[in-house]
Amino acid sequence: MLGTWAADLASCGDAAKVTTISATSYLVGGKSCDLTLKDNKDGSFTATCGKQAMTMTPIFGPTGEGIRIKAGDAKPTNVFRCRR
């Protein structure tokens, strides 16, 4: 779960389009919050970012390793690991 992610690999160089997840913070589009991750023991993680509850589920797609992020009632978003 930890690392830098984007909806497509071409966006990895654009700070406004990447999601960065660390052990204690979540940064997307220049906005950040303190993050608390909980392992659900089923491959997914529940996260609390401020007061927003999220579910993060690892996925694998044509471009590699990714995460499906579902925040509240919003439609899930898929992001893929940016290569360094």
DRENDO-1510 file (C-alpha; in Angstrom, 1 decimal, always signed):
<recs>
REC; n; res; u; v; w
REC; 1; MET; +0.0; +0.0; +0.0 .
REC; 2; LEU; +2.8; +2.4; +0.7 .
REC; 3; GLY; +4.3; +4.3; -2.2 .
REC; 4; THR; +3.4; +6.7; -5.1 .
REC; 5; TRP; +0.4; +5.8; -7.3 .
REC; 6; ALA; -1.4; +7.3; -10.3 .
REC; 7; ALA; -4.4; +6.5; -12.4 .
REC; 8; ASP; -2.1; +5.9; -15.3 .
REC; 9; LEU; +1.7; +5.7; -15.5 .
REC; 10; ALA; +1.9; +8.8; -17.7 .
REC; 11; SER; +0.6; +10.8; -14.8 .
REC; 12; CYS; +3.4; +9.7; -12.4 .
REC; 13; GLY; +5.5; +12.8; -13.1 .
REC; 14; ASP; +2.6; +15.2; -12.4 .
REC; 15; ALA; +2.4; +16.0; -8.6 .
REC; 16; ALA; -1.2; +17.1; -9.0 .
REC; 17; LYS; -2.2; +13.6; -10.3 .
REC; 18; VAL; -0.4; +11.3; -8.0 .
REC; 19; THR; -1.4; +9.7; -4.7 .
REC; 20; THR; +1.3; +9.1; -2.1 .
REC; 21; ILE; +0.6; +6.8; +0.8 .
REC; 22; SER; +3.0; +6.5; +3.7 .
REC; 23; ALA; +2.5; +4.7; +7.0 .
REC; 24; THR; +1.1; +7.9; +8.6 .
REC; 25; SER; -0.1; +10.2; +5.7 .
REC; 26; TYR; -2.2; +10.2; +2.5 .
REC; 27; LEU; -1.4; +12.9; -0.1 .
REC; 28; VAL; -3.5; +13.4; -3.2 .
REC; 29; GLY; -3.8; +16.5; -5.5 .
REC; 30; GLY; -1.7; +18.6; -3.1 .
REC; 31; LYS; -4.0; +17.9; -0.1 .
REC; 32; SER; -2.9; +15.6; +2.7 .
REC; 33; CYS; -4.2; +14.1; +5.9 .
REC; 34; ASP; -3.1; +11.9; +8.7 .
REC; 35; LEU; -3.7; +8.3; +7.8 .
REC; 36; THR; -4.5; +5.3; +10.0 .
REC; 37; LEU; -4.5; +1.9; +8.2 .
REC; 38; LYS; -6.0; -1.3; +9.5 .
REC; 39; ASP; -5.4; -4.7; +7.9 .
REC; 40; ASN; -8.8; -6.4; +7.4 .
REC; 41; LYS; -7.1; -9.8; +7.1 .
REC; 42; ASP; -8.8; -10.4; +3.7 .
REC; 43; GLY; -6.4; -8.6; +1.5 .
REC; 44; SER; -8.0; -5.2; +2.0 .
REC; 45; PHE; -7.3; -2.4; +4.3 .
REC; 46; THR; -9.6; +0.1; +6.0 .
REC; 47; ALA; -8.1; +3.6; +6.2 .
REC; 48; THR; -9.2; +6.7; +8.0 .
REC; 49; CYS; -8.0; +9.9; +6.5 .
REC; 50; GLY; -9.1; +12.7; +8.8 .
REC; 51; LYS; -12.8; +11.8; +9.2 .
REC; 52; GLN; -13.1; +10.1; +5.8 .
REC; 53; ALA; -13.3; +6.3; +5.9 .
REC; 54; MET; -11.8; +4.5; +2.9 .
REC; 55; THR; -11.2; +0.9; +1.8 .
REC; 56; MET; -8.0; +0.0; -0.1 .
REC; 57; THR; -7.8; -3.2; -2.0 .
REC; 58; PRO; -4.7; -4.4; -3.8 .
REC; 59; ILE; -5.3; -5.2; -7.5 .
REC; 60; PHE; -3.2; -6.2; -10.5 .
REC; 61; GLY; -3.8; -4.7; -13.9 .
REC; 62; PRO; -2.1; -4.6; -17.3 .
REC; 63; THR; +0.3; -1.9; -16.1 .
REC; 64; GLY; +1.1; -3.7; -12.8 .
REC; 65; GLU; +0.4; -3.5; -9.2 .
REC; 66; GLY; -2.4; -1.2; -8.1 .
REC; 67; ILE; -4.9; -0.3; -5.4 .
REC; 68; ARG; -8.7; +0.2; -5.7 .
REC; 69; ILE; -9.5; +3.1; -3.4 .
REC; 70; LYS; -13.1; +3.5; -2.2 .
REC; 71; ALA; -13.8; +6.6; -0.1 .
REC; 72; GLY; -17.2; +7.0; +1.5 .
REC; 73; ASP; -20.0; +6.8; -1.1 .
REC; 74; ALA; -17.8; +7.8; -4.0 .
REC; 75; LYS; -17.1; +5.6; -7.0 .
REC; 76; PRO; -13.9; +3.5; -6.5 .
REC; 77; THR; -10.7; +4.7; -8.1 .
REC; 78; ASN; -7.9; +2.5; -9.4 .
REC; 79; VAL; -4.4; +3.7; -9.1 .
REC; 80; PHE; -1.1; +2.0; -10.2 .
REC; 81; ARG; +2.3; +2.1; -8.7 .
REC; 82; CYS; +4.6; +4.7; -10.2 .
REC; 83; ARG; +8.0; +3.4; -11.2 .
REC; 84; ARG; +11.0; +5.4; -10.0 .
</recs>
